[in-house]
Amino acid sequence: MPRRTPRTALDRQRTPRRFPKFLGAASICALIAALLSPLTQAAAADSTTALAANDYCGGQCSDILPPGQNGNATLAQILLNQAFGIQPDHAEDQLGPYNNLASGAATLTDAKINDFFNDASFGVASDQVASSTAPGGRTDVTIVRDKKTGVPHITGTTRYGTEYGAGYAAAQDRLWLMDVFRHVGRGQLTSFAGGASSNQGLEQEFWRNAPYTEADLQTQIDNAIANNGARGQQALADANAYIDGINAYIDASDSGRYFPGEYVLTGHKDSITNAGTIDHFKITDLVALASVIGSLFGSGGGGEVNNALSLLAAQSKYGVTEGTKVWESFRERNDPEAVLTVHNGESFPYASKPDTAQGEALPDAGSVMQEPLVYDRTGSAATATATGASATAAATTLTSAKRGMSNALVVSGKYTASGHPIAVFGPQTGYFAPQLLMLQEIQGPGLSARGASFAGLSMYVELGRGQDYSWSATTSGQDIIDTYAVELCQDDYHYLYHGTCTAMDKVERTNSWKPTTADGTAAGSYRMQVYRTKYGPVEYRATVGGKKVAYTTLRSSYMHEADSIIGFQMLNDPDYVKSPGTFQSAVQHINYTFNWFYADSSHTAYYNSGDNPVRAAGVDAEFPVWAQAAYEWRNWDPTTNTASYTPPSAHPNSIDQDYYISWNNKQAKDYTTAPWGDGSVHRGNLLEDRVKKLVAAGGVTRSSLTKAMADAALADLRAEDVLPKLLKVINSSTVTDTTAAAAVTKLSDWVTAGAKRKETSAGSKAYANADAIRILDAWWPLLVKAEFEPGLGTDLYTAFSNNLPIDESPSAAHGPTGAHAGSSFQYGWWSYVDKDIRAVLGESVQGGLSQKYCGGGTLSACRDALISTLKTAAGLTAAQVYPGDDQCSAGDQWCADSIVQRTLGGIKHGKITWQNRPTYQQVVEYTSHR
């Protein structure tokens, strides 16, 4: 039986929130006793040696992925966790070290790195082998798990056996999560896991973006294989072997009765008779899973209708010429003060503003209506909570402010103490229980890698290390999604395609649910409906020049969710990736919008991936265009949704730059990204400033680069980069008001102390400079409104706020990432405030706003507005600033910021202190090369 560990010092959630008090303590104990015997699996074979491939990292590769490797829990383990907080073995043993870096980074040395990270060397020492399994009784693959973390080290002598083992290990660690997300990808989560409003919102968010039929999923597989020759055939064979391994574990765990307990709690299995089934996986499930991950992290663009609405609002207030000028200044397409990943001055023009726009299809004022997704609501689907979840899901899907997250710090060996490059990088994928990612090492014919993969897609390591190189990614967000205005004909469900009236394709999904032990949401149902055109799904309806149109969204990766498998296959192939150039060649096969980073013992490299469509001359990617042949992507084939794409050389790329940083900032000069906010103040500056100083001093080490990341992870961007300028305005004259003066003193002291959101001591659950943090959290939205709304007017201020949220502090529940998610300061008006305040102060501003806003442009009036709002903010109590939620009591500042591992299953974990850093993270420095 898997071991159980006692509660840790982490802040445990004692009262189950996901599962109501459905069992008393006595019945829990009785049920556990009855369930213990079926948990026992066959004893693992002894192993005294661990097979390891060539490892050129010299013990200097480390990684971490909280909360823990084990994401499966039996019913007995779930009940123990719910009742007593007991954790299954390896369910959260990486959470403590991850959390502790916030307080431990200040004294970090190279020797202490693995106090906060795992040793990511290949193989397992013989005295560290916890178990060795021959999955399915096979003789061509072995899964060895280490004692410290339980990570699977999969070694195969055949390609089939290796991938079979990868599938088996994935199911051992994430079966329930994989099942959840294959249903999310198909828009069927509520029928599978329950009708909670969060489940409704989740399935709606992703199905709106990728409303695929089963035939669509299979077609994507067929096309990906057919277009990639021998590698395509190998990918198909790998996927089938991987699925065979998953299904072998399903059968073994079902007959042995150690399958995830969520299947019982959601009514799919009976805990007494074992009646019920766990459906086998099939290859189209992998495409459904990929569509979720690609939509979450790798599909930049969209938002053209919102852009049009804010442009029209600006033109309505200022007139066409001046209104357009105002709009462009807030859009910051290519801000000269923006921090860049490729900072050597090289230009990579993409999605630039045309001299004269062609084919624009801006809506008539007041005519835009969002296309409904949900129909025929019954029961709990018709509640205000459910409809609110639908509205949030729609807004998330249709915005250009996609979840970015992830960061990277990479330094050339020219500036390190050892002469070898150093990288600290990883994806910021949120915090879940179990985690979306999982760790593994995979060694077999044509495969040699260790790292993280999304659960259910782990036939290859997606982010990690090879024998003598490591790679990682951040979300890039360049625009691969365009909005077309299709002119309607005959009725609302036919449109003109190249002059022919063509019927829209209606795709439907009907879901229903009833209460279960896991989810007590009352019975309900609804029908989701999407109309699809050759130009993509319908998202809005409007009129343009009086003509009725449907606005559709077409993304270059639509119907191509499976294509990226080839790039990941190459990254795992030691015979393919041998240099920066071959690394760049591999990631060119990935059609998701990512920034990719590479380090080996001598070189570093960067490449921006994605299928960037070649747009027709004169088309402005910011706005909807007419669905006419003249404005389509070049050589676009609607049958396959393929087109001409910009060549690799046109994508931002670099080898051996002095250093690279990325935190979802602008990639390079003239390379326009879809989200707003790439201006003078961006969270990328927090990395840029620190790494630039390290490189200037030279002698960079793994610990010093990790410290730079960890220091930025605790920084309040507003306080570090904008607050000093606000205080400069306020202090331009003596502050006579006692309330304002006290607030200014507290804020100034915080800035002097480093502007961090950091505990007074490890585990104190209280911030140093807590009052200053409370004041700024309260002040920021008030000052932004007072600074800009009088000049812009309410309508335009609101429209711009729809393009770019005002704030995204750690405690904010209104940003694209929600609350308790760690990732913060990606989207906000900090650049606008910075540029405007500097202009009012008379300082030099490159790429400034079209006019001065604070106080109408006068220093004294601006100062009055800032002091007035500051006094209001200072008077708000902690309970008003942090009103509490289902995780925290009102007024608990630390808790409001804290990171919560959001439950996607039955196991709960404690809160950890806020850190703005990657979820999975590597620290690497290779000592040699093949």
ZIFENSUL-V314288 format. One line per field, one symbol per residue. ss: DSSP state (@ for helix, = for strand, . for the rest). burial: # if it has 9 or more other C-alpha atoms within 8 Angstrom, else .. Layout:
BEGIN
ss=???
burial=???
END
This chain:
BEGIN
ss=...==.....=.............@@@@@@@@@@@@@@@.....................=====.........@@@@@@@@@@..==......@@@@@@@@@@@@@..@@@@@@..==......@@@=====.@@@...======.....=====..@@@@@@@@@@@@@@@@@@@@@@@@@@@...@@@@@...@@@@@@@@@@@@@....@@@@@@@@@@@@@..@@@@@@@@@@@@@@@@@@@@@@@@@@@@.....@@@@...=......=......@@@@@@@@@@@@@@@......@@@@@@@@@@@@@@@.@@@@@@@@@@@@........=......====.........=........==...======@@@.@@@@@@@@@@@@@@@........=====.@@@=.....=====.....==...========..========........===....======..=..========.....====..====.=========..........==========..=========..=========.........@@@@@@@........@@@@@@@@......======....=====....=...........==..@@@.....=....=..=..@@@..===...====...=..===.=..........@@@@@@@@@@@@@@..=.@@@@@@@@@@@@.=.@@@@@@@@@@@@@@.......@@@@@@@@@@@@@@@@..=..=.......=..@@@@@@@@@@@@@@@@@@@@@@@.@@@@@@@@@@..........................@@@@@@@@@@@.............@@@@.@@@@@@@@@@@@@@@@...@@@@...........@@@@@.=..==.......==.......=====......
burial=......#..#.##..#..##.......#..##..##.###......#..#.##.####.########################.###################.#..#....##.#########.#.########....#######..##############################.##################.##############...###.##..###.#..###.################..##.###############...#...#....##################################.###.########..####..######....##.##....########..##....###.######...##.##.###.##.####.##########.###.###########.##############.############################################...#####...#..#..#.#.#######################.##########...###########################..#..#.###.###############################.####.#####...####.#....####.#....######################################.###.##..####################.#########.##....#....##.##.######...###.##....###.##.#############.#####.#...##.###.##########..#.########################......###..########.#######.######.#.#######...##############.#.########################..
END
